[in-house]
């Protein structure tokens, strides 16, 4: 193979990975915006329609680490392509669904496909880029994830203004086919490992995280204590048996071997806390703009844009900087800026101008964009190359747990503070960003 061919191969692989990640990340966000339209069209209650969201998230949570383990065993290429094909077919099923149960099942299948994509995407980035330039690769990945999640509500609003909700899922089909067409010839191969895949361990992993997320969600919604404790008890019991079963395994599905590394553990904590801030912001801000500041939904969509735009501008720069400067320093500074931006949003005057709001949103975007790429690089580089799949799975799991926790905490804030709930959510987000900044700075002294 000539150097020119190798460059083309890398480009095809990179396009496939980034497009797949964009599709999976967007579908995490767009369904929230479309939920009222879906509920009205399918004649479902708001409470029942929430399963359009829950089915997708729980399917990802249940399968993310097992797919990451499969990526370490069979190579990330197979898991990524399988997930992408499954996601594309499930998107078509979502678009064709005519009842809420059909849509919920299709969304669960779509979540399984998205899990396959997200579990190994950074492992593929690590294979595509040389070590000296890995920061640029994770910077691009951070850009796609951050912008996709931030733009999800705006894109959904634009699509719904000209088409019915099934088109939100139908547009995934041609885009998924494009990603598959680039990925089949371009994605790099990896040798198969000599350990085996344990189905019982995968089941215990799925049970642990599904029960944990459901338990946290019911707790923040102030459900009966017996339900909350029951779910958390199931999570703890499943985790106990999981840790016992995988003890001594060379590549454990729940990667406690990686979490014993101070740099990796602190980076995971940093990621979870920072994405909790993002979840609090992107679920709470639309309510804040509409209920507290009395802006209409169209204005709300545009007011959310500065965060995404600044992330898009800053993430690639942060990726390049992460090849030269310590991730603990870059991430800590970025998260301190994010915390300050969240405080500034919570302290907005009663009738702020659009420019006033946009500037504060831009500060948040700058801080988030500066943190994300260095943190991803720190997590991937602190894991052995043969454990890239496990590291990639933990990164995706930390992001999803953070976003899910943030969204659940918004519900708790509404329960505690009624119409001032969004303001409380922003203040809580500032606290989580400060916690993340502390964890990030601590990495300067990690081994």
LUMVOMI-979089 format. One record per residue (C-alpha): residue in one letter; x, y, z. Coordinates in steps of 0.5 Angstrom, whole numbers. Example, Ala and Ser with C-alpha at 12.3 -4.5 7.8 and 13.67 -1.06 7.14 Angstrom:
<sites>
('A', (25, -9, 16))
('S', (27, -2, 14))
</sites>
This chain:
<sites>
('X', (0, 0, 0))
('X', (3, 7, -2))
('X', (3, 13, 3))
('X', (-2, 16, -1))
('X', (-7, 10, 0))
('X', (-6, 10, 7))
('X', (-8, 17, 8))
('X', (-14, 16, 4))
('X', (-15, 10, 8))
('X', (-15, 14, 14))
('X', (-19, 19, 12))
('X', (-25, 14, 10))
('X', (-24, 11, 17))
('X', (-24, 18, 20))
('X', (-31, 20, 16))
('X', (-34, 13, 18))
('X', (-33, 14, 26))
('X', (-34, 21, 26))
('X', (-41, 21, 22))
('X', (-43, 15, 26))
('X', (-41, 18, 33))
('X', (-45, 24, 30))
('X', (-52, 20, 29))
('X', (-51, 17, 36))
('X', (-50, 23, 40))
('X', (-56, 27, 36))
('X', (-61, 22, 37))
('X', (-59, 22, 45))
('X', (-62, 30, 44))
('X', (-67, 30, 39))
('X', (-72, 26, 42))
('X', (-73, 30, 48))
('X', (-75, 36, 43))
('X', (-80, 32, 39))
('X', (-83, 28, 45))
('X', (-89, 33, 45))
('X', (-90, 32, 38))
('X', (-89, 24, 38))
('X', (-94, 24, 44))
('X', (-100, 28, 41))
('X', (-99, 24, 34))
('X', (-99, 17, 38))
('X', (-104, 19, 43))
('X', (-100, 17, 48))
('X', (-100, 21, 55))
('X', (-94, 25, 57))
('X', (-92, 20, 62))
('X', (-92, 14, 58))
('X', (-88, 18, 52))
('X', (-82, 18, 56))
('X', (-81, 11, 55))
('X', (-79, 14, 48))
('X', (-73, 17, 52))
('X', (-72, 11, 57))
('X', (-72, 6, 52))
('X', (-66, 9, 48))
('X', (-62, 11, 54))
('X', (-63, 4, 58))
('X', (-61, 0, 52))
('X', (-54, 4, 52))
('X', (-53, 3, 59))
('X', (-54, -4, 59))
('X', (-50, -6, 53))
('X', (-44, -1, 53))
('X', (-39, -4, 57))
('X', (-41, -11, 54))
('X', (-40, -8, 47))
('X', (-33, -5, 49))
('X', (-31, -12, 52))
('X', (-33, -15, 45))
('X', (-28, -9, 42))
('X', (-22, -11, 46))
('X', (-24, -19, 44))
('X', (-25, -18, 37))
('X', (-23, -12, 35))
('X', (-27, -5, 35))
('X', (-28, -5, 27))
('X', (-33, -11, 28))
('X', (-37, -8, 34))
('X', (-37, -1, 31))
('X', (-40, -3, 24))
('X', (-45, -8, 27))
('X', (-47, -3, 31))
('X', (-48, 2, 26))
('X', (-52, -3, 21))
('X', (-56, -4, 27))
('X', (-57, 3, 29))
('X', (-59, 5, 21))
('X', (-64, -1, 21))
('X', (-67, 1, 28))
('X', (-68, 8, 25))
('X', (-72, 6, 20))
('X', (-76, 2, 24))
('X', (-77, 8, 29))
('X', (-79, 12, 23))
('X', (-85, 7, 21))
('X', (-87, 6, 28))
('X', (-95, 7, 29))
('X', (-96, 6, 36))
('X', (-92, 8, 42))
('X', (-90, 1, 44))
('X', (-87, 0, 37))
('X', (-83, 6, 38))
('X', (-81, 4, 44))
('X', (-78, -2, 42))
('X', (-75, 1, 36))
('X', (-72, 6, 40))
('X', (-69, 0, 45))
('X', (-66, -3, 39))
('X', (-63, 4, 36))
('X', (-60, 5, 43))
('X', (-57, -2, 42))
('X', (-54, 0, 35))
('X', (-52, 7, 38))
('X', (-48, 3, 44))
('X', (-44, -1, 39))
('X', (-42, 5, 36))
('X', (-40, 9, 42))
('X', (-37, 4, 46))
('X', (-31, 3, 41))
('X', (-31, 10, 37))
('X', (-25, 12, 41))
('X', (-21, 6, 41))
('X', (-22, 7, 33))
('X', (-19, 14, 34))
('X', (-13, 11, 37))
('X', (-12, 6, 32))
('X', (-13, 12, 26))
('X', (-8, 17, 29))
('X', (-1, 16, 31))
('X', (1, 17, 38))
('X', (4, 24, 37))
('X', (-2, 27, 34))
('X', (-8, 23, 38))
('X', (-10, 30, 41))
('X', (-12, 32, 34))
('X', (-16, 26, 33))
('X', (-20, 26, 40))
('X', (-21, 34, 39))
('X', (-25, 32, 33))
('X', (-29, 27, 37))
('X', (-30, 32, 42))
('X', (-32, 37, 37))
('X', (-37, 32, 34))
('X', (-40, 29, 41))
('X', (-41, 36, 44))
('X', (-44, 40, 38))
('X', (-48, 34, 36))
('X', (-51, 34, 43))
('X', (-52, 42, 44))
('X', (-55, 42, 37))
('X', (-60, 37, 38))
('X', (-66, 41, 40))
('X', (-65, 46, 35))
('X', (-64, 41, 29))
('X', (-70, 37, 32))
('X', (-74, 44, 32))
('X', (-72, 46, 25))
('X', (-74, 39, 22))
('X', (-81, 39, 26))
('X', (-82, 46, 23))
('X', (-83, 43, 16))
('X', (-84, 35, 17))
('X', (-87, 30, 22))
('X', (-83, 27, 27))
('X', (-82, 20, 23))
('X', (-77, 24, 19))
('X', (-72, 25, 25))
('X', (-71, 18, 25))
('X', (-71, 17, 17))
('X', (-66, 22, 16))
('X', (-61, 17, 20))
('X', (-62, 12, 14))
('X', (-58, 15, 8))
('X', (-53, 18, 13))
('X', (-52, 11, 16))
('X', (-51, 8, 9))
('X', (-46, 13, 8))
('X', (-42, 12, 14))
('X', (-42, 4, 13))
('X', (-40, 5, 6))
('X', (-34, 9, 8))
('X', (-33, 4, 14))
('X', (-33, -2, 10))
('X', (-26, -1, 6))
('X', (-23, 4, 11))
('X', (-24, 2, 18))
('X', (-17, -1, 21))
('X', (-17, -9, 23))
('X', (-14, -11, 30))
('X', (-12, -18, 32))
('X', (-16, -22, 36))
('X', (-15, -23, 43))
('X', (-14, -30, 47))
('X', (-19, -29, 52))
('X', (-26, -31, 52))
('X', (-33, -27, 52))
('X', (-37, -28, 59))
('X', (-45, -28, 57))
('X', (-46, -28, 65))
('X', (-42, -23, 66))
('X', (-45, -18, 61))
('X', (-52, -20, 64))
('X', (-49, -18, 71))
('X', (-46, -11, 68))
('X', (-53, -10, 64))
('X', (-57, -11, 71))
('X', (-52, -7, 75))
('X', (-52, 0, 71))
('X', (-60, -1, 69))
('X', (-62, -2, 76))
('X', (-57, 4, 78))
('X', (-60, 9, 73))
('X', (-67, 7, 74))
('X', (-66, 8, 82))
('X', (-63, 15, 81))
('X', (-68, 17, 77))
('X', (-74, 15, 81))
('X', (-70, 18, 87))
('X', (-70, 25, 84))
('X', (-77, 24, 82))
('X', (-78, 23, 89))
('X', (-82, 16, 88))
('X', (-83, 11, 94))
('X', (-77, 10, 98))
('X', (-78, 2, 98))
('X', (-78, 3, 90))
('X', (-71, 7, 90))
('X', (-68, 2, 95))
('X', (-70, -4, 92))
('X', (-67, -2, 85))
('X', (-61, 1, 88))
('X', (-60, -6, 92))
('X', (-61, -10, 86))
('X', (-55, -5, 83))
('X', (-51, -7, 89))
('X', (-52, -14, 89))
('X', (-51, -15, 82))
('X', (-45, -11, 82))
('X', (-42, -15, 88))
('X', (-43, -22, 84))
('X', (-40, -18, 78))
('X', (-34, -16, 81))
('X', (-33, -23, 84))
('X', (-34, -27, 77))
('X', (-29, -22, 74))
('X', (-24, -22, 79))
('X', (-17, -24, 76))
('X', (-20, -23, 69))
('X', (-14, -20, 64))
('X', (-19, -15, 61))
('X', (-25, -15, 66))
('X', (-32, -12, 63))
('X', (-33, -7, 69))
('X', (-25, -5, 68))
('X', (-23, -4, 75))
('X', (-16, -5, 73))
('X', (-16, 1, 69))
('X', (-20, 5, 75))
('X', (-14, 3, 79))
('X', (-10, 8, 75))
('X', (-10, 15, 79))
('X', (-10, 19, 72))
('X', (-15, 14, 69))
('X', (-20, 14, 75))
('X', (-19, 22, 76))
('X', (-21, 23, 69))
('X', (-27, 19, 69))
('X', (-29, 23, 75))
('X', (-28, 29, 72))
('X', (-32, 27, 66))
('X', (-38, 24, 70))
('X', (-38, 31, 74))
('X', (-37, 35, 68))
('X', (-43, 32, 64))
('X', (-47, 32, 69))
('X', (-47, 40, 69))
('X', (-48, 39, 61))
('X', (-54, 35, 63))
('X', (-57, 40, 68))
('X', (-56, 46, 63))
('X', (-59, 43, 57))
('X', (-65, 40, 60))
('X', (-66, 46, 65))
('X', (-64, 52, 60))
('X', (-70, 51, 55))
('X', (-75, 51, 62))
('X', (-71, 57, 64))
('X', (-71, 61, 58))
('X', (-79, 59, 57))
('X', (-81, 59, 64))
('X', (-77, 64, 67))
('X', (-75, 69, 62))
('X', (-81, 68, 58))
('X', (-78, 67, 51))
('X', (-82, 63, 46))
('X', (-79, 56, 43))
('X', (-76, 59, 37))
('X', (-72, 64, 41))
('X', (-70, 58, 46))
('X', (-67, 54, 40))
('X', (-63, 60, 38))
('X', (-61, 62, 45))
('X', (-58, 55, 46))
('X', (-53, 56, 39))
('X', (-47, 60, 42))
('X', (-45, 54, 47))
('X', (-45, 49, 41))
('X', (-41, 54, 36))
('X', (-36, 56, 41))
('X', (-35, 48, 43))
('X', (-34, 47, 35))
('X', (-29, 53, 35))
('X', (-25, 51, 42))
('X', (-25, 43, 42))
('X', (-20, 42, 36))
('X', (-16, 48, 39))
('X', (-16, 44, 46))
('X', (-14, 38, 42))
('X', (-8, 41, 39))
('X', (-6, 44, 46))
('X', (-7, 37, 49))
('X', (-1, 34, 45))
('X', (3, 40, 49))
('X', (0, 41, 56))
('X', (-2, 37, 61))
('X', (-9, 35, 61))
('X', (-10, 36, 68))
('X', (-8, 44, 67))
('X', (-12, 45, 61))
('X', (-19, 41, 64))
('X', (-18, 45, 70))
('X', (-18, 51, 67))
('X', (-24, 50, 62))
('X', (-28, 47, 68))
('X', (-27, 53, 72))
('X', (-29, 57, 66))
('X', (-35, 53, 65))
('X', (-37, 54, 73))
('X', (-37, 61, 72))
('X', (-41, 61, 66))
('X', (-46, 57, 70))
('X', (-46, 62, 75))
('X', (-47, 68, 71))
('X', (-53, 64, 67))
('X', (-56, 63, 74))
('X', (-55, 71, 76))
('X', (-58, 73, 69))
('X', (-63, 80, 71))
('X', (-70, 79, 70))
('X', (-70, 82, 63))
('X', (-64, 80, 60))
('X', (-62, 82, 52))
('X', (-61, 76, 47))
('X', (-53, 79, 47))
('X', (-53, 78, 55))
('X', (-55, 71, 55))
('X', (-51, 69, 48))
('X', (-44, 72, 52))
('X', (-46, 68, 58))
('X', (-47, 61, 54))
('X', (-41, 63, 50))
('X', (-37, 63, 56))
('X', (-40, 56, 58))
('X', (-38, 53, 51))
('X', (-31, 56, 51))
('X', (-30, 52, 58))
('X', (-33, 46, 56))
('X', (-29, 46, 49))
('X', (-23, 47, 53))
('X', (-24, 41, 58))
('X', (-27, 35, 53))
('X', (-21, 34, 48))
('X', (-15, 34, 54))
('X', (-20, 29, 58))
('X', (-21, 24, 53))
('X', (-13, 24, 51))
('X', (-12, 23, 58))
('X', (-16, 17, 59))
('X', (-14, 14, 52))
('X', (-7, 15, 53))
('X', (-7, 12, 61))
('X', (-10, 6, 58))
('X', (-6, 0, 55))
('X', (-7, 0, 48))
('X', (-10, -7, 48))
('X', (-15, -4, 53))
('X', (-17, 1, 48))
('X', (-24, -2, 48))
('X', (-25, -2, 55))
('X', (-23, 5, 56))
('X', (-27, 8, 50))
('X', (-33, 4, 54))
('X', (-32, 7, 60))
('X', (-31, 14, 57))
('X', (-38, 13, 54))
('X', (-41, 11, 60))
('X', (-38, 16, 64))
('X', (-41, 21, 59))
('X', (-48, 18, 59))
('X', (-49, 17, 67))
('X', (-47, 24, 67))
('X', (-52, 27, 62))
('X', (-57, 22, 65))
('X', (-56, 24, 72))
('X', (-56, 32, 70))
('X', (-63, 31, 67))
('X', (-66, 27, 73))
('X', (-63, 33, 78))
('X', (-67, 38, 74))
('X', (-73, 34, 75))
('X', (-71, 34, 83))
('X', (-70, 42, 82))
('X', (-77, 43, 80))
('X', (-80, 39, 85))
('X', (-76, 43, 90))
('X', (-76, 50, 87))
('X', (-82, 50, 83))
('X', (-82, 55, 77))
('X', (-75, 57, 80))
('X', (-73, 50, 79))
('X', (-68, 52, 73))
('X', (-65, 57, 77))
('X', (-63, 52, 82))
('X', (-61, 47, 77))
('X', (-56, 52, 74))
('X', (-53, 53, 81))
('X', (-52, 46, 82))
('X', (-49, 45, 75))
('X', (-44, 50, 77))
('X', (-42, 46, 83))
('X', (-41, 40, 79))
('X', (-37, 44, 74))
('X', (-33, 46, 80))
('X', (-32, 39, 83))
('X', (-30, 37, 76))
('X', (-25, 42, 76))
('X', (-22, 40, 83))
('X', (-21, 33, 80))
('X', (-18, 35, 74))
('X', (-13, 40, 77))
('X', (-11, 33, 82))
('X', (-9, 30, 76))
('X', (-3, 34, 76))
('X', (0, 30, 82))
('X', (-3, 23, 79))
('X', (2, 18, 78))
</sites>
